[in-house]
Amino acid sequence: MNSNWISRVRRSLGLLLLAFAVVGCAPTQTRLDPASIQSASAPVSREKTIALLGGTGMTGGYLLREALARGYRIRLLSRASDRFTYLSDRVEVVVGDALDPSTIAALLEGSDAVISAIGPGANGPENLNSRTTSNVIAAMSNTATRPYLIVSGAAVKLSVDERNFSGKVMRRLALWRYPTLAADRQREYELLAESPIPWILLRCPLIESAMGENVADMSLSTPPGWRVQAGALARFALDEIENGQFRRRAPFLASD
């Protein structure tokens, strides 16, 4: 059998497996343990407070770790009040549901930036991402200067995209594997685009539970790769909160 044909088949199978998670964080991946988050925490050195949704998930754990390492205070949404007692001096837990508008309003009170890493989860509520973002937009209507950064999926489409072949394959496979979730994330983007708030949508392929050493690679036109390390994603996200380079834009991220 032709070796080139075998190589193409193997590559196609690999891309297909990776596509199972290209619409965002895979819910079964390893979360950071509390010791890792606590050990990275630095003394409070910034005046700003970040509101974090999805902080109990894998990607959210890396975002929480990075924000604490940079000296931020955190207001974190959780269903359990005792989830982050070991960080009680740095993290204020707001107990509730992201689909409850009053809970989101309470979470954002006193916050200077908002980050959402809410993932699909297993058997989660329908249209979780777009409904959550709708609540955030409503809560920010009177203070639309705060940045709202969302970890989303590589299947989200913008009119300015110029995807290469790999990027097109990635999107088609994602739409085939996760049509409902992909539609929800697309609707989330449309809500953001129609709103006046300074949003940032990070379009991610498979998110790996790994720190990495660098900031994620970025492209505004096509996915630069099939994977991104959660640590690299977190560093990019916090850099964006601080520098404001990609307001109202949706960069694709990936790691070497």
C-alpha positions as CSV (number, residue, x, y, z in Angstrom):
1,M,0.0,0.0,0.0
2,N,1.3,3.4,-0.9
3,S,3.0,5.0,2.1
4,N,1.8,8.5,1.2
5,W,-1.8,7.3,1.2
6,I,-1.3,5.7,4.6
7,S,0.1,8.9,6.0
8,R,-2.8,10.9,4.6
9,V,-5.3,8.5,6.2
10,R,-3.5,8.7,9.6
11,R,-3.5,12.5,9.5
12,S,-7.2,12.6,8.5
13,L,-8.1,10.3,11.4
14,G,-6.0,12.5,13.8
15,L,-7.7,15.6,12.6
16,L,-11.1,14.0,13.0
17,L,-10.3,13.0,16.6
18,L,-9.1,16.5,17.4
19,A,-12.2,18.0,15.9
20,F,-14.3,16.4,18.6
21,A,-13.3,19.2,20.8
22,V,-12.7,22.2,18.5
23,V,-15.7,24.1,19.7
24,G,-14.1,24.7,23.1
25,C,-12.8,23.0,26.2
26,A,-13.4,19.3,26.5
27,P,-15.4,18.8,29.8
28,T,-13.5,15.6,30.7
29,Q,-10.0,17.1,30.8
30,T,-8.0,17.3,34.0
31,R,-8.6,20.4,36.2
32,L,-5.9,22.2,38.1
33,D,-5.7,21.0,41.7
34,P,-6.1,23.6,44.5
35,A,-2.5,23.4,45.5
36,S,-1.3,24.5,42.1
37,I,-3.7,27.5,42.1
38,Q,-2.8,28.5,45.6
39,S,1.0,28.2,45.1
40,A,0.8,30.6,42.1
41,S,-1.0,33.3,44.0
42,A,0.8,36.5,44.6
43,P,-0.1,39.4,47.0
44,V,-2.8,41.7,45.7
45,S,-1.0,44.3,43.6
46,R,-3.7,45.6,41.3
47,E,-6.7,47.8,42.0
48,K,-8.9,46.0,39.5
49,T,-11.2,43.1,40.2
50,I,-12.0,40.4,37.7
51,A,-15.4,38.7,37.6
52,L,-14.9,35.1,36.5
53,L,-17.5,32.7,35.1
54,G,-16.6,29.0,34.6
55,G,-13.8,29.2,37.2
56,T,-14.6,25.7,38.5
57,G,-13.8,24.1,35.1
58,M,-10.5,23.1,33.6
59,T,-9.9,26.3,31.5
60,G,-11.3,28.5,34.2
61,G,-8.8,27.0,36.7
62,Y,-5.9,28.2,34.6
63,L,-7.5,31.6,34.2
64,L,-8.0,31.8,37.9
65,R,-4.4,30.8,38.5
66,E,-3.0,33.4,36.1
67,A,-5.1,36.2,37.4
68,L,-4.1,35.4,41.0
69,A,-0.5,35.2,40.0
70,R,-0.8,38.7,38.5
71,G,-2.2,40.2,41.7
72,Y,-5.9,40.6,40.9
73,R,-8.8,40.1,43.2
74,I,-11.5,37.8,41.9
75,R,-15.2,37.6,42.1
76,L,-16.1,34.1,41.1
77,L,-19.4,32.5,40.2
78,S,-20.0,29.1,41.8
79,R,-22.9,26.9,42.8
80,A,-21.2,26.1,46.1
81,S,-20.2,28.7,48.7
82,D,-17.3,26.5,50.1
83,R,-15.6,25.7,46.8
84,F,-12.8,28.2,47.2
85,T,-12.4,28.7,51.0
86,Y,-8.7,28.2,50.6
87,L,-8.5,31.4,48.6
88,S,-10.9,33.4,50.8
89,D,-8.4,36.3,51.1
90,R,-8.3,36.8,47.3
91,V,-11.5,35.3,45.9
92,E,-15.1,36.3,46.7
93,V,-17.5,33.6,45.7
94,V,-20.9,34.7,44.4
95,V,-23.2,31.7,44.7
96,G,-25.8,31.2,41.9
97,D,-26.5,30.2,38.4
98,A,-25.2,32.0,35.3
99,L,-28.6,31.7,33.7
100,D,-30.1,33.9,36.5
101,P,-29.9,37.6,35.5
102,S,-29.8,38.8,39.1
103,T,-26.9,36.5,39.9
104,I,-24.9,37.9,37.0
105,A,-25.7,41.4,38.1
106,A,-24.4,40.6,41.6
107,L,-21.3,39.0,40.2
108,L,-20.4,42.0,38.0
109,E,-21.0,44.5,40.9
110,G,-17.6,46.0,41.8
111,S,-15.8,44.2,38.9
112,D,-13.6,46.0,36.4
113,A,-13.4,43.2,33.8
114,V,-15.4,40.0,33.1
115,I,-14.0,36.7,31.8
116,S,-16.2,33.7,30.9
117,A,-14.8,30.2,30.5
118,I,-18.1,28.5,30.7
119,G,-17.8,25.3,28.7
120,P,-20.4,22.9,27.2
121,G,-20.3,20.4,30.1
122,A,-22.1,17.1,30.2
123,N,-25.9,17.3,29.9
124,G,-25.7,21.1,30.4
125,P,-28.7,23.5,29.9
126,E,-29.6,24.4,26.4
127,N,-28.0,27.5,24.9
128,L,-25.9,28.0,28.0
129,N,-23.3,30.3,26.4
130,S,-25.6,32.6,24.5
131,R,-28.0,32.9,27.5
132,T,-25.2,33.6,29.9
133,T,-23.7,36.3,27.5
134,S,-27.2,37.8,27.1
135,N,-27.3,38.2,30.9
136,V,-23.8,39.7,31.0
137,I,-24.6,42.3,28.3
138,A,-27.8,43.3,30.1
139,A,-25.9,43.7,33.4
140,M,-23.2,45.8,31.6
141,S,-25.6,48.1,29.8
142,N,-25.0,51.0,32.2
143,T,-21.2,50.5,32.5
144,A,-20.2,49.4,29.0
145,T,-16.6,50.3,29.4
146,R,-15.6,47.0,31.2
147,P,-14.0,44.4,28.9
148,Y,-15.9,41.1,28.5
149,L,-13.6,38.3,27.4
150,I,-15.1,34.9,26.4
151,V,-13.3,31.6,25.7
152,S,-15.2,30.3,22.7
153,G,-14.7,27.7,19.9
154,A,-12.9,27.7,16.6
155,A,-16.1,26.9,14.7
156,V,-17.5,30.4,15.3
157,K,-17.6,32.3,11.9
158,L,-17.0,36.0,11.2
159,S,-17.5,37.7,7.9
160,V,-13.8,38.8,7.9
161,D,-12.4,35.2,8.2
162,E,-10.1,33.9,5.5
163,R,-9.7,30.3,6.6
164,N,-7.1,28.1,5.0
165,F,-7.9,24.5,4.2
166,S,-7.2,23.2,7.7
167,G,-9.4,26.0,9.2
168,K,-12.2,25.1,6.9
169,V,-11.9,21.4,7.7
170,M,-11.8,22.2,11.4
171,R,-15.1,24.2,11.2
172,R,-16.9,21.6,9.1
173,L,-16.0,18.8,11.5
174,A,-17.0,20.8,14.5
175,L,-20.4,21.6,13.0
176,W,-20.9,17.9,12.2
177,R,-19.8,16.7,15.7
178,Y,-21.4,19.5,17.9
179,P,-24.1,21.2,15.8
180,T,-26.1,22.5,18.8
181,L,-23.1,23.8,20.7
182,A,-21.6,25.4,17.6
183,A,-24.9,27.1,16.9
184,D,-25.1,28.4,20.5
185,R,-21.5,29.8,20.3
186,Q,-22.4,31.4,17.0
187,R,-25.4,33.1,18.5
188,E,-23.2,34.2,21.4
189,Y,-21.0,36.0,18.9
190,E,-23.9,37.6,17.2
191,L,-25.2,39.0,20.5
192,L,-21.8,40.5,21.2
193,A,-21.5,42.0,17.8
194,E,-24.9,43.7,18.3
195,S,-24.0,45.1,21.7
196,P,-22.0,48.2,22.6
197,I,-19.7,46.6,25.1
198,P,-15.9,46.0,24.5
199,W,-16.0,42.2,24.1
200,I,-13.2,39.9,23.1
201,L,-14.0,36.4,21.7
202,L,-11.1,33.9,21.9
203,R,-11.7,31.2,19.3
204,C,-10.0,28.1,20.5
205,P,-9.5,24.6,19.1
206,L,-8.8,21.6,21.5
207,I,-7.8,23.1,24.9
208,E,-5.1,21.0,26.5
209,S,-4.7,20.9,30.3
210,A,-1.1,22.1,30.3
211,M,0.7,25.2,31.4
212,G,3.1,25.6,28.5
213,E,5.8,28.3,28.5
214,N,4.6,30.9,26.0
215,V,1.7,33.0,25.2
216,A,-0.6,31.4,22.6
217,D,-0.1,32.0,18.9
218,M,-2.8,34.2,17.3
219,S,-4.4,34.8,14.0
220,L,-7.4,37.0,13.1
221,S,-8.1,35.1,9.9
222,T,-7.7,31.3,10.3
223,P,-6.9,28.9,13.1
224,P,-3.1,28.7,13.5
225,G,-3.3,25.1,14.9
226,W,-5.4,22.3,16.2
227,R,-4.5,22.6,19.9
228,V,-4.0,25.3,22.5
229,Q,-2.5,24.9,26.0
230,A,-4.7,26.2,28.7
231,G,-1.8,28.0,30.4
232,A,-0.9,29.8,27.1
233,L,-4.6,30.7,26.6
234,A,-4.7,32.1,30.1
235,R,-1.7,34.3,29.6
236,F,-3.1,35.6,26.3
237,A,-6.4,36.4,28.0
238,L,-4.9,38.3,30.9
239,D,-2.6,40.2,28.6
240,E,-5.6,41.2,26.6
241,I,-7.5,42.4,29.7
242,E,-4.5,44.6,30.5
243,N,-3.5,45.8,27.0
244,G,-6.8,46.0,25.1
245,Q,-5.4,45.1,21.8
246,F,-8.3,43.0,20.4
247,R,-11.4,44.8,21.6
248,R,-14.5,43.8,19.6
249,R,-12.4,41.2,17.7
250,A,-12.3,37.4,17.7
251,P,-8.7,36.1,17.4
252,F,-8.0,32.4,16.8
253,L,-5.5,30.9,19.3
254,A,-3.2,27.9,19.2
255,S,0.0,26.6,20.7
256,D,3.2,25.2,19.1
